[in-house]
Amino acid sequence: MRQDETIALSALPLDGMRVIELANGKTDMAARVLADFGAQVILVEPPQGDASRACEPLLDDVSLYFVTHHANKQSVVIDLQDNAGREDFKRLLEHADLLIDGKGPGVLEALGLGFEALREHKPDLLQLSISDFGLTGPYRDFKASHAVHTAMGGVLCRSGKPGHSPLLPPGKLCWESAAIQASWVALLGHWQRLQAGVGDHLDFSIHEAIAQLMDPGMGVTGSAAAGKSALDSTPHGRPPAVPLYPIVACRDGYMRLCVLNPRQWQGMCDWLGDEHPFRDPMYANIAKRMAVAQEINALIGKLFSQSTAVELLAEGQRRGVPLAIVATPAQVLQDEHFAVRGAFDDLQVAPGRTGRVPSGYLEFDGQRAGIRKPAPALGEHDDSVWKALAGHTCGDPVRSFASTFKRRPLEGIRVLDLGVIIAGAEAGRLMADQGAEVIKVENRAFPDGGRQSMTGEPITPSIAQGHRNKLSMGVNLRSEAGRLLFKQLVEKSDVLLSNFKPGTLESLSLGYDVLKEVNPRLVMLESSAMGNTGPQSRTLGYGPLVRASTGLASLWRDPELPDYFADGVTTYPDHLAARVGVTGVLALLIRRERTGLGGNVSLSQAEIFINANTEQFLEESLQPGSFVAQGNTSRHNAPEGIFPCLGEDEWCAISVASDAQWQKFLAVIQRQDLLDDKSLATRDGRLANQKTLDALVIEWTSRLTPREVTERLQSAGLSAGFMQRLSEYREDPHFAAREFIATLEHPGLPAPLPTENRLMQSLHMPAPTIRPAPYQAEHTRELATRLLGLRRADIETLIADGHLEDMTPLAEPALKA
């Protein structure tokens, strides 16, 4: 690398960006991510300090949530209840690129600081308003805890053992996932402002983000039968775990297997010995094994019970059988692979108290973007921030845009998409939805696993959802001529997305070091299961194995059902990984505007879960044994959890978070006789009497439907929510009011599919135009002509010689009737 390139790339991608944050204690990681990427994030706090300073868990009165979610930020005290404070806030905003408002509907408006008022003061204002349910719609003023968001966001209905109560996922996965989507949305708005000179008001709903992120009913979820969406194919109760991803006990814990292809099965078959009844070659077929999966898994369980987890891991690797230890958080903190990768850093929480904290989601140009500075003391930067702004000018006035101005922010960006399965598909789709020209580069000899189906149709609902708005070009990267053509495409593109096993592109002489010589402005994303470095980097990284090795599988359990692991039906963290990746890509595109040079961003999908639980891993490092499976009980509030309602398998989430809320709750359920019960008057007392309280709540909820419970408690300002099923999405009045669902039509599917619509409400960014996903190599000829300038005869020769591929003619049954 030349010296000038080293200097240009030494700064973090968002260096020079200034963000003002009003925190909410839920999605504060959104601004932390921007700070990790180099933005100056100024947390505006009231004189008494932001409420997030009291978010649990606490250690010696220090909020582990605050120290992890507000690291790398600055603190400025401004009293927005005071006229002088409001003027200071507007003055601060003059010098900002982005305002993140997490205070909820109507709060800033009541202070005279609503978007319209602020835009009069700053015409190019970019404001991201993050709220529980958005700024419009019938649920606009609903209150939501994490449990409520999990219930109403379509997550709870698919979590837990069939025939039992639904199960909350561990930690705060839903909020942390929504925060990443908010970071993506924030950078889309910032990029639009840089390109078009226009601000915006981005109305971001945590509820909608969760429905799009955590096992989305309208995203890439695997092939559904008969062209149905997941909205129409999920069972009424909890779905059974996929039997091909079994977790079996061993001598000192549990192991998870992911035996899919014939070679992997042969390794497992030989490991089981010569006498078992499944040696017939027909069991190399995955469908045949599915039919006898329980019997096979029982044999594996008997074999594994004789060995330790470490012994089994080594033997599985020797035999080519993909498997992983079901790790606990304590084991993750000690794991050699994560240690080598630097996945955890030391963080001083208080004098003499230093713990281990996840070190950040991404690496830019080989450098981790994580915590550089501890969370600020209250008002720590009052003097330095105002002093720095004293001599700073705001630049030229911005053009004024009419409300009718519409533009997709990524228009003009060309993306080459080598992504496969879920995380790969979603990354390209997210960019295509926002206006980028995304070209899926494919080869029939090494097909995207997402295109495979039990019945062989060329388009599955999963492909239709995950690759909408893209083009497809067939290029053989195993031939010299094919690689040369690919390099010509790279020369004319802005972004390359990939999620192959590390070393794959290098083996084809198409690694980043080669491609940046072809196009120094190229931004490249490398996404892999375990990351580009570390002793486990080259292992096969199926999602179920990632969840096992990072502690998620061991945590997503009901303590009363210790042998049942509830993550067997989830696709987490694939959809979230895609959003992390494209957020990094856009950050590098923003840096390219300053430097003229591209860059490389890499992510480990395993570290997605780790970084989504920063305060929990920090607490575990300081107080071993604290990060364990909780089931549906809360460590911090009571009553809080999931409660049965009137009807078959009907449930609701309720959260009572303070003494005042407890008094309101008793009034709603007409049990004011308990107001004088001193054993229940305080939070500690209620936590000590959880079982008694749960029985009290169940006595009330079991007589009402989930929506009746929700309406009564929400009317009193309490946090409650019905368990929403995917099949109810299209009738949900809030989703309808917010135009959450669009329609996707594809000629290869028997009927239109419901599909997710926009990421947020916006003044200037339109909803995606939804074009059908491409058939494989559908656009080869068009792209070879338009982008590579090839003549028709040359294209046909390249196709005939196998360097390019064209679209295979469609079989008549696959066409829409």
C-alpha positions in Angstrom: 0.0 0.0 0.0 1.3 3.4 -0.9 2.0 5.9 1.9 -0.7 8.3 0.7 -3.2 5.4 0.8 -2.1 4.5 4.3 -2.8 8.1 5.5 -6.1 8.2 3.6 -7.3 5.0 5.2 -6.0 5.6 8.8 -9.1 7.5 9.9 -12.2 5.7 10.8 -14.9 5.8 8.1 -17.2 8.3 9.7 -14.5 10.7 10.8 -15.9 14.2 10.6 -19.6 13.2 11.1 -21.3 14.8 14.1 -24.4 13.2 15.7 -26.6 14.6 18.5 -28.3 11.8 20.5 -31.3 11.9 22.8 -31.1 8.3 24.2 -34.0 6.0 25.0 -32.3 3.1 26.9 -33.4 0.6 24.2 -31.6 1.2 20.9 -28.7 3.3 22.1 -26.4 1.0 20.3 -27.4 2.7 17.1 -25.4 5.8 17.9 -22.7 3.7 19.6 -22.1 1.9 16.2 -21.8 5.3 14.5 -19.3 6.3 17.2 -17.4 3.1 16.7 -17.2 3.9 13.0 -15.6 7.3 13.8 -18.5 9.7 14.2 -18.5 12.3 17.0 -21.6 11.4 19.0 -22.7 13.9 21.5 -25.2 12.5 24.1 -27.4 15.4 25.3 -28.4 14.8 28.9 -30.6 16.6 31.4 -28.9 17.9 34.6 -29.8 14.8 36.5 -28.3 12.5 33.9 -29.9 10.4 31.2 -32.3 7.7 32.4 -30.0 5.1 30.6 -27.5 5.7 33.4 -29.8 3.6 35.6 -30.5 0.8 33.1 -29.8 -2.6 34.6 -27.7 -4.6 35.2 -26.0 -2.6 37.8 -22.6 -3.2 39.4 -21.8 -1.0 42.4 -24.5 1.4 41.2 -22.8 1.6 37.8 -25.0 0.7 34.8 -23.3 -1.9 32.7 -25.8 -1.0 29.9 -24.6 2.6 30.0 -20.9 1.9 30.0 -21.3 -0.4 27.0 -23.9 1.4 25.0 -22.4 4.9 25.5 -18.7 4.2 25.1 -17.0 6.4 22.5 -19.5 9.1 23.0 -19.3 12.6 24.6 -21.7 14.0 27.2 -23.1 17.5 27.2 -25.7 18.7 29.8 -28.6 20.7 28.4 -31.8 21.3 30.2 -34.5 21.1 27.5 -37.1 22.2 30.1 -35.5 25.6 30.2 -35.7 28.3 27.5 -32.0 28.9 27.5 -31.4 25.2 27.3 -33.6 24.9 24.3 -31.7 27.7 22.6 -28.4 25.9 23.4 -29.8 22.7 21.9 -30.7 24.5 18.6 -27.3 26.1 18.5 -25.7 22.6 19.0 -27.9 21.3 16.2 -26.7 23.9 13.8 -23.3 22.1 13.6 -24.7 18.6 13.4 -25.2 16.2 10.6 -27.8 14.0 12.3 -30.2 14.2 15.3 -31.2 10.9 16.8 -34.3 11.4 18.8 -35.2 8.4 21.0 -37.7 10.2 23.2 -40.8 9.1 21.5 -43.9 10.7 19.9 -44.7 14.2 20.9 -42.0 14.8 23.5 -39.9 17.3 21.5 -43.0 18.8 20.0 -44.3 19.6 23.5 -41.0 21.5 24.1 -41.3 23.5 20.9 -38.5 21.4 19.3 -40.5 19.3 16.9 -39.1 18.5 13.4 -40.9 21.4 11.6 -39.8 23.9 14.2 -36.2 22.7 14.1 -36.2 22.7 10.3 -37.1 26.3 10.3 -33.8 26.8 12.3 -31.8 24.3 10.2 -33.2 23.7 6.7 -31.1 20.6 6.0 -32.0 18.9 9.3 -31.7 15.2 9.2 -33.7 13.7 12.1 -34.0 10.0 12.9 -37.0 9.6 15.3 -36.8 6.2 17.0 -39.9 5.1 18.8 -41.6 1.9 19.9 -44.2 1.8 17.2 -43.5 4.8 15.0 -45.0 8.3 14.9 -48.3 7.3 13.3 -50.8 4.5 13.4 -53.1 3.1 16.1 -50.3 1.8 18.3 -48.3 5.0 18.2 -48.7 5.7 21.9 -48.3 2.1 23.1 -45.6 1.5 25.7 -43.3 -1.5 25.1 -40.8 -3.5 27.1 -38.5 -5.9 25.4 -40.9 -8.7 26.2 -43.8 -6.8 24.6 -41.7 -6.1 21.5 -40.9 -9.8 21.3 -44.5 -10.7 21.5 -45.9 -8.2 19.1 -43.0 -8.5 16.6 -43.8 -12.1 15.6 -40.8 -13.6 17.5 -42.6 -15.1 20.5 -45.1 -17.2 18.5 -42.3 -19.3 17.0 -40.1 -19.7 20.1 -40.3 -22.5 22.6 -41.1 -26.2 22.7 -44.3 -27.3 20.8 -47.1 -27.8 23.3 -45.6 -25.6 25.9 -45.6 -21.9 26.6 -43.8 -19.6 24.2 -40.3 -18.6 25.3 -38.5 -15.3 25.3 -35.1 -15.2 23.6 -32.1 -14.4 25.8 -30.8 -10.9 26.5 -32.3 -8.0 24.6 -31.8 -9.4 21.1 -34.8 -7.6 19.6 -33.8 -4.2 20.7 -30.1 -4.7 19.8 -31.2 -5.9 16.3 -33.5 -2.9 15.8 -30.5 -0.6 16.8 -28.5 -2.0 13.9 -31.3 -1.3 11.5 -31.5 2.2 12.9 -27.8 2.7 12.2 -28.3 1.5 8.6 -31.2 3.9 8.2 -29.2 6.8 9.8 -26.4 6.3 7.3 -28.8 6.1 4.4 -30.2 9.5 5.4 -26.7 10.9 5.8 -25.6 9.6 2.4 -28.7 11.1 0.8 -27.9 14.4 2.5 -24.3 14.3 1.1 -25.4 13.4 -2.4 -28.6 15.5 -2.8 -28.1 18.2 -0.2 -31.5 17.5 1.4 -32.3 16.6 5.0 -35.2 14.4 6.0 -37.4 13.2 8.9 -36.9 9.4 9.3 -39.7 7.9 11.3 -38.3 4.6 12.6 -40.4 2.0 14.4 -38.7 -0.5 16.7 -41.7 -2.8 16.3 -41.4 -2.9 12.5 -37.7 -3.4 12.6 -38.1 -6.5 14.8 -40.7 -7.9 12.4 -38.2 -7.5 9.6 -35.1 -8.7 11.4 -35.8 -11.5 13.9 -36.9 -14.5 11.7 -39.0 -12.3 9.4 -42.1 -13.8 8.0 -41.6 -12.1 4.7 -37.8 -12.6 4.2 -35.4 -15.3 3.3 -36.5 -18.2 5.5 -35.9 -21.2 3.3 -38.1 -22.8 0.7 -41.7 -22.9 1.6 -44.0 -25.5 0.0 -46.4 -24.7 -2.8 -45.3 -21.1 -3.2 -46.6 -20.1 0.2 -45.1 -17.3 2.3 -44.1 -18.0 5.8 -47.1 -15.9 6.8 -49.3 -18.8 5.5 -47.2 -21.8 6.3 -46.3 -21.5 10.0 -48.2 -23.6 12.5 -50.5 -22.2 15.1 -48.3 -23.4 17.9 -44.5 -23.4 18.2 -42.9 -25.0 15.2 -40.7 -28.1 15.8 -37.0 -27.8 15.6 -35.2 -28.8 12.4 -34.1 -32.5 13.0 -31.1 -32.0 10.8 -29.5 -29.7 13.4 -29.7 -31.9 16.5 -28.2 -31.1 19.8 -27.0 -34.3 21.6 -25.6 -34.8 25.0 -22.0 -35.9 25.5 -20.0 -36.7 28.6 -19.5 -33.1 29.7 -22.1 -31.1 27.9 -23.8 -30.9 24.5 -22.8 -30.9 20.8 -24.7 -29.7 17.8 -24.4 -31.3 14.4 -25.3 -29.9 11.0 -24.9 -32.8 8.5 -26.3 -31.7 5.2 -24.5 -32.8 2.0 -23.6 -36.4 1.0 -19.9 -36.0 1.9 -20.8 -34.9 5.4 -23.2 -37.7 5.8 -20.6 -40.3 4.6 -18.3 -39.0 7.4 -21.1 -39.4 10.0 -22.2 -42.7 8.6 -18.7 -44.1 8.9 -18.3 -42.7 12.4 -21.4 -44.6 13.5 -19.8 -47.9 12.5 -20.6 -50.8 10.2 -23.6 -52.2 12.0 -26.2 -49.4 11.9 -29.2 -49.7 9.5 -28.6 -46.5 7.5 -25.6 -47.4 5.4 -27.7 -47.7 2.3 -26.5 -45.1 -0.3 -30.0 -43.8 -0.5 -29.5 -42.0 2.8 -27.0 -39.7 1.1 -30.2 -37.9 0.0 -31.2 -35.3 2.6 -34.9 -35.9 2.1 -34.5 -39.7 2.8 -32.6 -38.9 6.0 -35.2 -36.4 7.1 -37.7 -39.2 7.2 -35.6 -41.2 9.7 -33.9 -38.3 11.5 -35.1 -39.2 14.9 -33.6 -42.7 14.6 -30.3 -41.4 13.3 -30.1 -38.8 16.0 -30.7 -41.4 18.7 -27.7 -43.4 17.3 -25.6 -40.3 17.3 -26.6 -39.6 20.9 -25.6 -43.0 22.0 -22.2 -42.6 20.3 -21.5 -39.2 21.6 -22.4 -40.0 25.2 -19.1 -41.9 25.5 -16.8 -38.9 24.7 -16.1 -35.3 25.9 -17.0 -32.3 23.8 -13.4 -31.5 23.0 -12.8 -35.1 21.8 -15.9 -35.0 19.7 -15.0 -31.7 18.1 -11.6 -33.0 17.1 -12.9 -36.2 15.7 -15.7 -34.4 13.8 -13.2 -32.1 12.2 -11.0 -35.1 11.2 -14.0 -36.8 9.6 -15.4 -33.8 7.9 -18.6 -33.7 10.0 -19.7 -30.2 10.8 -20.4 -29.9 14.6 -19.9 -27.4 17.4 -19.7 -27.4 21.2 -22.8 -25.9 22.8 -20.9 -23.3 24.7 -21.9 -21.3 27.8 -21.1 -17.6 28.0 -18.2 -18.4 30.4 -16.7 -20.8 27.8 -17.1 -18.1 25.1 -15.1 -15.7 27.1 -12.3 -18.2 27.4 -12.5 -19.5 23.8 -9.2 -19.6 21.9 -10.7 -18.5 18.6 -12.3 -15.4 20.0 -9.2 -14.6 22.0 -7.0 -14.8 18.9 -9.4 -12.6 17.0 -9.6 -10.0 19.8 -13.3 -10.4 20.1 -13.2 -9.1 23.7 -11.4 -6.1 25.2 -10.8 -5.1 28.8 -13.0 -2.3 30.1 -12.7 -0.6 33.4 -16.2 -0.3 35.0 -15.1 1.3 38.2 -11.8 1.8 40.0 -10.3 -1.6 40.5 -13.1 -3.3 38.6 -12.2 -4.3 35.0 -14.2 -6.7 32.9 -14.3 -8.1 29.4 -16.5 -6.5 26.8 -17.2 -7.4 23.1 -14.9 -5.4 20.9 -17.2 -4.3 18.1 -19.1 -5.6 15.2 -16.8 -4.9 12.3 -13.2 -4.7 11.1 -12.3 -1.9 8.6 -9.2 -2.6 6.5 -8.2 -5.2 9.1 -8.7 -2.9 12.2 -11.4 -3.5 14.7 -14.0 -0.7 15.1 -14.9 -0.9 18.7 -14.5 0.8 22.1 -11.7 3.4 22.1 -13.0 5.6 24.9 -15.0 4.8 28.0 -18.6 6.1 28.4 -18.5 9.7 29.5 -19.1 11.1 33.0 -22.2 13.4 33.1 -21.3 16.7 31.4 -17.7 15.6 30.9 -17.5 17.4 27.5 -19.5 20.6 28.2 -16.5 22.8 27.9 -14.6 21.0 25.0 -17.7 20.7 22.8 -18.7 24.3 23.0 -15.1 25.5 22.7 -14.7 23.4 19.5 -17.9 24.8 18.0 -17.1 28.4 18.8 -14.9 28.9 15.8 -16.8 26.4 13.5 -18.9 27.7 10.6 -21.9 25.9 9.3 -21.1 26.2 5.7 -23.2 27.4 2.8 -27.0 27.4 3.1 -28.6 24.3 1.7 -31.0 24.2 -1.2 -34.7 24.0 -0.2 -36.5 20.9 -1.5 -40.2 20.6 -1.9 -42.0 17.8 -0.1 -42.6 16.1 -3.5 -38.8 15.5 -3.9 -38.2 11.8 -3.9 -34.9 9.9 -4.4 -33.6 6.5 -3.5 -30.3 7.2 -1.7 -28.2 4.5 -3.4 -29.1 5.5 -7.0 -25.9 5.4 -9.1 -24.2 2.8 -6.9 -23.4 -0.5 -8.7 -23.0 -3.7 -6.5 -21.6 -7.1 -7.5 -23.3 -9.6 -5.3 -21.6 -12.9 -4.6 -23.7 -13.5 -1.5 -25.4 -16.8 -0.9 -28.1 -18.3 1.4 -29.6 -15.8 3.9 -27.0 -13.3 5.0 -25.6 -13.0 1.5 -29.0 -12.6 -0.1 -30.2 -10.0 2.4 -27.1 -7.7 2.1 -27.6 -7.3 -1.7 -31.4 -7.0 -1.4 -31.1 -4.2 1.2 -28.9 -2.2 -1.2 -31.1 -2.9 -4.2 -34.2 -1.7 -2.4 -32.5 1.6 -1.8 -31.8 2.1 -5.5 -28.4 0.4 -6.1 -28.0 -1.6 -9.3 -27.2 -5.0 -7.7 -25.9 -7.8 -10.0 -26.0 -11.3 -8.6 -23.0 -13.1 -10.0 -23.7 -16.8 -10.2 -22.3 -20.1 -11.5 -24.3 -23.3 -12.0 -21.4 -25.5 -10.9 -21.4 -23.8 -7.5 -25.0 -22.7 -7.0 -26.4 -20.5 -4.3 -27.9 -22.9 -1.7 -30.9 -20.7 -1.6 -31.8 -21.7 -5.1 -32.0 -25.4 -4.1 -35.3 -26.9 -3.2 -36.8 -30.3 -2.6 -38.9 -30.2 -5.8 -36.4 -28.4 -8.1 -38.4 -25.3 -9.0 -36.2 -22.5 -10.4 -37.7 -19.9 -8.1 -38.6 -20.4 -4.5 -40.3 -18.0 -2.2 -37.0 -17.6 -0.4 -35.2 -16.5 -3.6 -38.1 -14.3 -4.5 -37.9 -12.5 -1.2 -34.2 -12.3 -0.8 -33.2 -11.3 -4.4 -35.9 -9.0 -5.5 -34.8 -5.9 -7.4 -31.6 -7.6 -8.5 -30.1 -8.7 -11.8 -28.4 -12.0 -12.4 -25.3 -12.7 -14.5 -23.7 -16.1 -15.0 -19.9 -16.0 -14.8 -17.6 -18.9 -14.3 -15.0 -17.7 -11.8 -13.1 -21.0 -12.2 -12.0 -20.2 -15.7 -9.3 -17.7 -16.6 -11.6 -16.0 -19.1 -14.4 -15.8 -16.6 -12.2 -14.2 -14.0 -11.0 -11.7 -16.5 -14.6 -10.8 -17.3 -15.3 -10.5 -13.6 -12.4 -8.1 -13.1 -13.8 -6.0 -15.9 -17.1 -5.8 -13.9 -15.2 -4.9 -10.8 -13.6 -2.0 -12.6 -17.0 -0.6 -13.3 -18.5 -1.2 -9.9 -18.6 0.4 -6.5 -19.2 -2.5 -4.1 -18.5 -6.2 -4.0 -20.4 -8.4 -1.5 -19.3 -11.9 -0.5 -20.0 -14.4 2.3 -17.8 -17.3 1.3 -15.5 -19.3 3.6 -12.3 -17.2 4.1 -9.7 -17.9 1.4 -12.2 -18.8 -1.3 -11.8 -15.7 -3.4 -8.0 -15.7 -2.7 -7.9 -19.2 -4.2 -9.4 -17.8 -7.4 -6.9 -14.9 -7.4 -9.8 -12.6 -6.7 -9.1 -11.5 -3.1 -9.3 -7.9 -2.1 -5.6 -7.2 -2.5 -6.0 -8.2 -6.2 -9.3 -6.4 -6.8 -8.3 -3.1 -5.3 -5.5 -2.9 -7.9 -8.2 -3.3 -10.5 -10.4 -0.7 -8.9 -8.9 1.4 -6.0 -12.4 2.8 -5.3 -13.9 -0.6 -4.7 -15.6 -1.2 -1.3 -15.7 -4.9 -0.5 -17.6 -6.8 2.2 -16.4 -10.1 3.4 -18.9 -11.9 5.7 -18.1 -15.3 7.1 -19.3 -17.5 10.0 -16.2 -17.2 12.3 -14.3 -14.3 10.7 -11.3 -14.0 8.4 -8.8 -14.9 11.1 -8.5 -17.2 14.1 -8.1 -21.0 14.4 -11.7 -21.7 13.5 -11.9 -19.3 10.5 -11.9 -22.0 7.9 -14.4 -24.3 9.5 -17.9 -24.7 7.9 -20.1 -22.0 9.4 -23.7 -23.0 9.3 -26.0 -20.8 11.4 -26.9 -23.5 13.9 -23.3 -24.1 14.6 -22.6 -20.4 15.0 -25.4 -20.2 17.6 -24.0 -23.1 19.5 -20.4 -21.8 19.6 -21.4 -18.3 20.7 -23.6 -19.3 23.7 -26.9 -18.5 22.1 -28.1 -22.1 22.0 -27.3 -22.7 25.7 -29.1 -19.5 26.7 -32.3 -19.8 24.6 -33.7 -22.4 27.0 -36.4 -22.7 29.6 -34.7 -23.7 32.9 -37.6 -26.0 33.5 -36.9 -27.8 30.2 -33.1 -28.0 30.3 -32.7 -30.6 27.5 -34.8 -28.5 25.0 -32.9 -25.9 23.0 -35.3 -23.4 21.5 -33.0 -21.9 18.8 -33.6 -24.8 16.4 -36.1 -22.9 14.4 -34.5 -19.5 14.2 -32.3 -18.1 11.4 -30.7 -15.5 13.7 -28.2 -13.9 13.2 -28.3 -14.1 9.4 -30.6 -11.1 8.8 -28.9 -9.0 11.4 -25.5 -9.9 9.9 -26.6 -8.6 6.6 -27.5 -5.3 8.1 -24.3 -5.0 10.0 -22.4 -5.6 6.8 -24.2 -3.1 4.6 -23.9 -0.5 7.3 -20.2 -1.0 7.2 -20.2 -0.8 3.4 -22.1 2.5 3.4 -19.7 3.9 6.0 -16.8 3.1 3.7 -18.6 4.7 0.7 -19.0 7.8 2.9 -15.2 7.7 3.6 -14.6 7.3 -0.1 -16.3 10.7 -0.7 -13.4 12.2 1.3 -10.5 10.1 0.3 -11.3 8.8 -3.2 -10.3 5.3 -2.0 -12.4 2.3 -1.3 -11.7 -0.2 1.5 -12.5 -3.6 3.0 -15.0 -4.4 5.7 -15.2 -7.8 7.3 -17.5 -9.4 9.8 -17.8 -12.5 11.8 -21.4 -13.7 12.0 -20.5 -15.5 15.3 -19.6 -12.1 16.8 -23.0 -10.7 16.0 -24.6 -12.4 18.9 -21.6 -11.6 21.2 -21.9 -7.8 20.4 -25.7 -7.9 20.8 -25.1 -8.8 24.4 -22.4 -6.4 25.5 -23.6 -5.7 29.0 -24.4 -9.4 29.7 -21.0 -10.6 28.7 -19.4 -7.8 30.7 -21.4 -8.8 33.7 -20.5 -12.5 33.2 -16.8 -11.6 33.2 -17.2 -9.7 36.5 -19.8 -11.9 38.2 -19.4 -15.5 36.7 -22.7 -17.3 36.5 -24.8 -14.3 35.9 -25.4 -14.8 32.2 -27.6 -17.9 32.2 -30.9 -19.0 30.7 -33.7 -17.0 32.3 -36.7 -18.5 30.5 -39.6 -16.1 30.8 -38.7 -14.7 34.2 -37.1 -11.3 34.7 -34.2 -10.6 37.1 -35.2 -7.0 37.5 -39.0 -6.6 37.4 -42.1 -8.3 38.6 -44.6 -9.0 37.4 -43.0 -9.3 34.0 -43.2 -12.2 31.5 -45.5 -14.1 29.3 -49.0 -15.0 30.5 -51.8 -17.2 29.1 -55.0 -15.6 27.9 -58.5 -16.7 26.9 -58.4 -19.1 23.9 -56.3 -21.9 22.5 -52.5 -21.1 22.8 -53.1 -17.4 23.3 -50.6 -15.3 25.2 -49.6 -11.8 26.1 -46.6 -10.0 27.5 -46.8 -7.8 30.5 -44.1 -5.7 32.2 -44.5 -3.7 35.4 -41.3 -1.7 35.9 -41.9 0.6 38.9 -43.9 1.0 42.1 -46.1 3.6 40.4 -46.8 1.2 37.6 -47.6 -1.6 40.1 -50.3 0.7 41.6 -51.8 1.4 38.2 -51.7 -2.3 37.4 -53.7 -3.2 40.6 -56.3 -0.6 39.6 -56.7 -2.2 36.1 -57.2 -5.7 37.5 -59.4 -4.3 40.3 -57.2 -5.6 43.1 -56.7 -2.4 45.0 -57.0 -4.5 48.2 -53.3 -5.3 47.6 -52.2 -1.7 47.7 -51.5 -1.9 51.4 -49.6 -5.2 51.1 -46.1 -4.0 52.1 -44.5 -7.2 50.8 -45.5 -6.2 47.3 -45.1 -2.4 47.6 -41.4 -2.4 46.4 -39.7 -4.0 43.5 -37.5 -6.2 45.7 -40.6 -7.4 47.5 -42.3 -8.3 44.2 -39.3 -10.1 42.9 -39.2 -12.2 46.1 -42.9 -13.1 45.5 -42.8 -13.7 41.7 -44.7 -17.0 41.8 -47.5 -15.5 43.8 -47.6 -12.5 41.4 -47.6 -14.7 38.4 -50.6 -16.6 39.7 -52.4 -13.3 40.4 -51.8 -12.1 36.8 -52.8 -15.4 35.3 -56.1 -15.4 37.2 -56.9 -12.1 35.4 -55.4 -12.7 31.9 -56.9 -16.1 31.5 -60.4 -14.5 31.4 -59.5 -12.1 28.6 -58.2 -12.3 25.0 -54.6 -11.1 24.4 -55.9 -7.9 22.6 -58.3 -7.2 25.5 -55.4 -7.4 28.0 -53.3 -5.2 25.8 -56.0 -2.5 25.4 -56.8 -2.3 29.1 -53.2 -2.1 30.3 -52.1 0.3 27.5 -55.0 2.5 28.2 -53.5 2.9 31.7 -50.1 3.7 30.3 -48.7 0.2 31.1 -46.5 -1.9 28.9 -48.4 -4.9 27.5 -48.7 -6.6 24.2 -50.5 -9.5 22.5 -48.5 -12.4 21.0 -48.8 -11.7 17.3 -48.8 -14.6 14.8 -47.4 -14.2 11.3 -50.8 -15.2 9.9 -52.3 -12.1 11.6 -49.9 -9.5 10.0 -52.2 -8.7 7.1 -55.2 -8.0 9.4 -53.2 -5.9 11.8 -54.5 -2.3 11.8 -51.1 -0.8 12.7 -49.2 -2.6 10.0 -51.9 -1.5 7.5 -51.8 2.1 8.6 -48.0 2.2 8.2 -48.1 0.3 4.9 -45.8 -2.3 6.3 -46.6 -5.0 3.8 -46.3 -4.8 0.0 -47.0 -7.3 -2.7 -44.4 -9.3 -4.6 -45.3 -10.9 -7.9 -43.1 -13.4 -9.7 -44.0 -15.3 -12.9 -42.3 -18.4 -11.4 -44.6 -18.5 -8.4 -48.3 -19.7 -8.3 -49.5 -16.6 -6.4 -48.3 -13.2 -5.2 -46.4 -13.0 -2.0 -46.7 -10.5 0.9 -43.3 -8.9 1.3 -41.8 -6.3 3.5 -42.1 -2.7 2.4 -40.0 0.2 3.7 -37.4 0.4 6.5 -38.9 3.6 7.8 -41.3 6.4 6.9 -39.5 9.2 5.1 -40.2 12.6 3.5 -37.9 12.1 0.6 -37.1 8.3 0.3 -39.8 6.4 -1.5 -40.8 2.8 -0.6 -38.9 0.2 -2.7 -40.1 -0.5 -6.2 -40.5 -4.2 -6.0 -39.2 -6.0 -9.2 -39.1 -9.8 -9.4 -36.0 -11.7 -8.4 -34.0 -12.9 -11.4 -33.8 -16.4 -12.7 -30.2 -17.7 -12.6 -28.2 -15.9 -15.4 -31.3 -14.2 -16.7 -29.5 -10.9 -17.5 -26.1 -12.3 -18.7 -26.5 -11.1 -22.3 -27.8 -7.7 -21.4 -25.1 -7.0 -18.9 -22.3 -8.3 -21.1 -23.4 -5.9 -23.8 -24.1 -2.9 -21.6 -21.3 -3.1 -19.1 -18.6 -5.1 -20.8 -19.2 -3.8 -24.4 -19.1 -7.3 -25.9 -20.5 -8.0 -29.3 -23.3 -10.6 -29.6 -21.2 -13.1 -31.4 -18.5 -12.9 -28.7 -21.1 -13.3 -26.0 -22.4 -16.5 -27.6 -18.9 -17.9 -27.9 -18.2 -17.2 -24.3 -21.4 -18.9 -23.3 -20.6 -21.9 -25.6 -17.2 -22.2 -24.1 -18.5 -22.1 -20.5 -17.0 -18.8 -19.4 -20.4 -17.1 -19.3 -23.8 -18.7 -18.7 -27.2 -18.0 -20.0 -30.6 -18.7 -18.5 -31.8 -22.3 -18.8 -35.3 -22.4 -20.4 -38.0 -22.6 -17.8 -40.1 -25.8 -17.5 -43.7 -25.1 -18.1 -44.9 -26.3 -14.6 -42.8 -23.6 -13.0 -44.6 -20.8 -14.8 -47.4 -19.0 -13.2 -50.8 -20.4 -14.1 
